[in-house]
Amino acid sequence: MIKIPHKKGVWLIAISLCLALCAPVLSSGQFVVTPASSDCSCDGGLSYSVGQPVNAYFAWYDNDGNLLLEEVSADGQSGLSGICPGVYWLETNTGNGVELAFTNVPGTANPGNASSDTLCSTEGNFDLTVLLPGYQPGGTWTDATGQVVGNVHNT
């Protein structure tokens, strides 16, 4: 690694450039992603296989760069369970160099599908959730300015 004078921001640019140019993407293996049951649940999972039964080094990180698991596996497989929705990255080495990959563990929130309707001013209270087929309760309703509002609109 080339030492760069330590100035705020320069180090991160150098690391990002090296990640883009120095490390290939994991190309021979297979991710299996298990979504979390909701955006607030930490019951998702990730597993990765290098594609062959060989000794492999694995280091799993969250999006903040915190090391979650570091291990050497004799069968070329590693995994995480009990993880929250978010972006995770994996570093692996089978002796042929370090490879990096990023993946996402999704939640299952579904705000519904967009639709439109015309409401008359005489309608009174109108529950906006009826305009969202597939709507799942929860979340926060906001108006066009970002102010929190309820799902019932008084026409």
C-alpha positions in Angstrom: 0.0 0.0 0.0 1.3 3.5 -0.8 1.5 5.9 2.1 -0.3 9.1 1.4 0.2 12.2 3.6 -2.6 12.0 6.1 -5.1 14.8 5.3 -8.8 14.6 6.0 -10.6 12.9 3.0 -7.4 11.9 1.2 -7.1 8.5 2.9 -10.6 7.5 2.1 -10.2 8.4 -1.5 -7.0 6.4 -1.7 -8.7 3.4 -0.1 -11.7 3.7 -2.4 -9.4 3.9 -5.4 -7.4 0.9 -4.3 -10.6 -1.1 -3.7 -11.8 -0.3 -7.2 -8.4 -1.0 -8.8 -6.6 -3.4 -6.6 -9.2 -6.0 -5.5 -11.4 -8.0 -7.9 -15.0 -8.7 -7.2 -15.9 -12.1 -5.8 -16.5 -13.9 -9.1 -16.3 -17.6 -8.5 -18.6 -18.0 -5.5 -22.2 -17.8 -4.5 -24.0 -15.5 -2.0 -27.3 -16.7 -0.4 -29.2 -13.8 1.2 -32.1 -14.3 3.7 -34.1 -11.1 4.1 -35.0 -9.9 7.5 -38.6 -10.4 8.4 -39.1 -6.6 8.7 -37.1 -3.4 8.5 -36.8 -3.5 12.3 -35.9 -7.1 12.8 -32.4 -8.5 13.0 -33.2 -12.0 11.8 -31.7 -11.9 8.3 -28.8 -13.9 7.1 -25.9 -14.1 4.6 -23.8 -17.0 3.5 -21.1 -17.3 0.9 -19.3 -20.2 -0.7 -16.2 -19.8 -2.7 -17.4 -22.6 -5.0 -14.9 -25.2 -4.0 -14.0 -27.1 -0.8 -10.7 -25.2 0.0 -9.3 -23.4 3.0 -10.6 -19.9 2.8 -10.3 -16.8 5.0 -13.5 -14.8 5.5 -14.0 -11.4 7.2 -17.5 -10.0 7.3 -18.1 -6.2 7.9 -21.2 -4.0 8.3 -21.6 -0.8 6.3 -19.7 1.1 9.0 -16.7 -1.0 8.7 -17.2 -2.9 11.9 -15.8 -6.5 11.8 -18.6 -8.9 12.5 -16.9 -12.2 11.9 -13.4 -13.4 11.0 -12.8 -17.1 10.3 -10.9 -19.6 8.3 -13.1 -22.3 6.9 -11.9 -25.6 5.6 -14.9 -26.1 3.3 -14.8 -22.7 1.7 -18.1 -21.5 3.2 -19.0 -18.9 5.8 -22.1 -17.1 6.9 -23.8 -14.7 9.3 -27.2 -15.0 11.0 -29.2 -12.7 13.1 -28.4 -9.6 11.1 -30.4 -6.5 10.5 -31.4 -5.1 7.1 -28.5 -3.2 5.5 -25.3 -3.3 3.4 -22.6 -5.8 4.3 -19.2 -6.5 2.8 -17.1 -9.6 2.7 -13.4 -10.0 2.3 -12.2 -13.5 1.3 -8.9 -15.1 0.4 -8.3 -18.7 -0.9 -4.6 -18.2 -1.4 -5.1 -16.6 -4.8 -5.4 -13.0 -3.5 -7.9 -11.0 -1.6 -11.4 -10.5 -3.1 -14.1 -8.1 -1.9 -17.8 -8.0 -2.4 -20.7 -5.9 -1.1 -24.3 -7.2 -0.7 -27.6 -6.1 0.8 -29.9 -7.7 3.3 -33.3 -6.3 2.6 -36.2 -5.9 5.0 -39.7 -6.6 3.9 -41.4 -3.3 4.4 -44.0 -2.7 1.7 -45.5 0.8 1.6 -47.9 -0.5 -1.1 -48.3 0.4 -4.8 -49.0 3.9 -5.8 -52.4 4.9 -7.1 -54.5 8.1 -7.4 -58.0 9.1 -6.7 -60.1 12.2 -6.7 -61.7 13.2 -3.4 -64.6 15.6 -3.1 -64.4 18.3 -0.4 -67.6 16.8 1.1 -65.9 13.4 1.5 -65.0 14.0 5.2 -62.4 11.9 6.8 -60.7 9.6 4.2 -58.3 6.7 5.1 -55.4 7.1 2.6 -54.4 3.4 3.0 -57.2 2.4 0.7 -55.2 4.0 -2.1 -52.3 1.7 -1.5 -53.0 -1.9 -2.5 -50.6 -4.2 -0.6 -50.2 -1.7 2.2 -48.6 -3.1 5.4 -49.3 -1.2 8.6 -46.5 0.7 10.2 -44.1 3.4 9.1 -44.7 7.1 9.2 -46.9 9.2 6.9 -45.6 12.6 5.8 -46.9 15.4 3.7 -45.1 17.0 0.8 -43.1 19.2 3.1 -41.9 16.3 5.3 -44.2 17.0 8.2 -45.5 13.9 10.0 -49.2 13.4 9.4 -51.7 10.6 9.9 -53.1 8.3 7.3 -56.6 9.9 7.6 -57.1 13.0 5.5 -59.9 15.4 6.3 -61.2 16.8 3.1 
